[in-house]
Amino acid sequence: MAMDYFQVNLPKEFLPAINELEGSTVEAKIKLSLAIGLFVGKQVTLAKAAELAGKSLGEFIDVLRSKAIPWMEYTEEHIKDDWDTVQKLSKENRDHNE
């Protein structure tokens, strides 16, 4: 699917910071930075952020890891499911050892 584009003009004061970003071109650096920001702000999914950054899902996850940005959400529901599983396994282990 083809993307539509728009142009943005930024003050030159941004250039030193942009040059520090990861990427081979200014455009790639800004796309990656915006995609990360949108993902962290929960405005786009992980897959959409990777697409916007022009990276594969694996590459985007690697970038997030390198910046110590969590890419997977661990919710209260996940904690409850894990706790239920631990309880079940503990009971099975006790029953087995009796």
N, C-alpha and C positions, 0 to 999 in steps of 0.2 A: 504494500500500500504506500503510495507516494505521500510525502508530507508537504504541507504548505509552509512557506517561510515568511518571516518578517525581519526587518532590519532594526538594529538598536544602535544608537550612538552613545558612547560612554566617554567621560572625561579621561584624559591621558593619565591622570593620577591612579587609575585602576591598573595600568599596565604592569608596574612592578609586582603587584600582588598576583595578577593573572599569569605572569611569567613563572611564578613559583608553583603553579598548579601542574598536575599531571596531564600530559597530552603532547602531541607533536605539533599542533597548530593552535593559534589563539582560539579559533572556533571550537576545536575539539576540547580544549581546556575549559572553556565556558560552558559548553554542552554538558560535560561531565560534572562540573561544579553545580550547575542548575539542577541536573537530574538527582544528584545526591541531596541537595537541599529540599527538593520536592518530595523525595522518598522519606527523608528524616522528618519532614513536616507532615507526613502521612497524607499527602495530597495525591500521590500516585502509588501504584503497587510496585513491588520489586521488579517484576517483569517489564512494566511500562517504563520505569526509571532506566533500566538497562537499555531498552529500545531507544529512549530519548538520548541517552549518552552515546549511542552507536556502538554498544558493546554487547557481547553475548552475556547470558545470565551468569555463567561461571566467571567471566572476566569482571563483571560488575561486582559480584560477591567478593572476589579477590581484592578489588579496590576498596570496598567497604571494610573488609578485614584489615587491610593495611593501614586504614585510618581509625581502627578500633571502633567502628560504627556497627552496632548490632544489626544484623540483616534478617533475623528471625525473631518473631514475637513469641514470648513465653507467657501465656495468659494465666489468670486464676483457674480457668477451666483445665488447662494443661497440668497445673500443680495438683488439682483435685484428682484428675485421672491418674497421675503418677502415684499419689498417696494411696488411692484405692488399689492400684496394682501392687504396691509394696505390701499393703495389708493382706491382700489375697495371697501373695507369694509367701509371706511370713506364716500365714495360717496353714497353707499347703505343706510348708516345710515342717512345722510343728506336728501336723497330723501324720506326716510321713515318718518322722523320727519317734513317734510313740508306739 
